């Protein structure tokens, strides 16, 4: 055990004397306690993953979609280092996710992603 000793010979920083014994109190201990309690605090939600290649007029990009069917249903789209969460919207056919500014529409294996006023990008399954 490494212990910080002050010039006077006593512990300094997070080290303390407790009944004549040096005890090192670390912030890591708090992290360990939080991790032990985490299963009770955070519950993973099951989801489905789909990998797409979305093509625009001049480019194509890899997009990973995670579909969560809990309440409320949503999709999380990962593109590059960005992430976008869209809640499920009403759809007559297929599944549509929209926040008003953009929408992601899935029908069968294909999808389309429209962001703002830009033309929709058409997405096809990406081979793994």
Secondary structure, DSSP 8 states (H G I E B T S, - for coil): ----B-TTSSB-TTEEEETTEEEE--HHHHHHHHHHHHHHH-----EEEEEEEEE-SS-EEEEEEEEE-SSS-EEEEEETTEEEEEEEE--SSSEEEE-SSEEEEEETTEEEEEETTS--EEEEE---
